């Protein structure tokens, strides 16, 4: 089973930037779709961005043009570059591997992103 660990969260001022990482272990991420989700207090978990095994990307409307998802299969790691952050981006960010075959879906434990003056 692939294990995912997020890092890079923190407190940042509006307009600032953060880069999240999602490191995988226990298996290669190469053939899987990877995603970032977020959940703010009192809200449903929502898709932020996803990246397919061939590199195709998809973004939630609220982050288009500000966030960039990327993957480095050699490092078994996925990234989320977040720019022009807004207070409404405050949430716990989770990475997810969409499983297939003998692999089930995997989620990381989450990393807190707080955007505040």
N, C-alpha and C positions, 0 to 999 in steps of 0.2 A: 504494500500500500504506500502510495506517495504521501509524504508529510510536507506540509507547507508552513513556512514561518515568515511573517511580515515584519518589516522594520522601516524606520525612517519617519514615522509620525512625530508630531510635536505641536508646539504653539507657534503660530506665525501671524503677523499683522495682515490686515486686508491689503491685497495687491501683491503680496509676497508669493514665494514659491517653495515647494517641497518636492522631494523625490522619494517615492515609496519603492521598496524592494520586496519581492516574494521569492524566497529561496526554497527550492524543492530538494528533498532527499528520499532515498528508498526506491527511486526509479527515475527514468528519464522523462522530461516533459515534452520531448520532441514531437510526438504525434498527437498531442492533446490540445484542445482549445482551453485557453486560460482567460480568466476574467477578474476584474475588480468590482466589488460591490461595496456599498456603504449603507450604514444604518444610523440615523439620527435619533435622539431620544423621542419616544412617542410616535415614531414613524416606521413604515414598512422598510425592509431591506430593498434597496434598488440597485439595478445594474448601472455601473459607471462606464465601463468599457470592457471590450473583449477582443482577443486576438486569436485567430485560427492558427493551425499548424503551419500553414503556408504564408502566414503573415498578414492576412486580411484583418482589418480592424472595424470595430463598431463602437459608437459612443452614444451615451445618453444625451438628450438634447441640452440639458443644463450645463454640460461640460464641453460641448463641441467647441473647438477653437482655442480652448484653454488647457486641456489635458491631453497628454500623449501616452499611449500604451506601447510597450516594446517588450521584446523577449530576446534572451541570449541563451540559445539551447546549449551552447558549449559550457556555459556557467550554470546551466539548470536554474535560471533565474528570470523572473518577469519584473518589469518596472512600470511605475506610473509617474510621469513627470507632470506636476500640477503647477500651473502658472496663473497669475492674476486671481489669486484665491479670494473668495468672498466669505463672509460670515456664514452664509447658508451652506457652505461646503463642510462645515463642522459636523463630524460624524466619526464612527468607528469604521475603518476601511478593512475589508476582508478580501483575500484572494481565494480563488476557486479554480480547481482543475476539474473539467468535465470529463468523467471517466468513459470508458468503453471497453468491450471485451471483458477481460478478467479484472479490470480496474473500476472501482466505484468512484463516485465523486469525492473530492477531498476539499476541505476548507481549512484555512489558516485560523489562528486564534484572534486575529484582528489587531489593528494599531490605531490609536486615537489621533485624529487630526482636529486641531482647534484653531479657528481663525477669529481673532479678536484684537481690537486696538490695544 
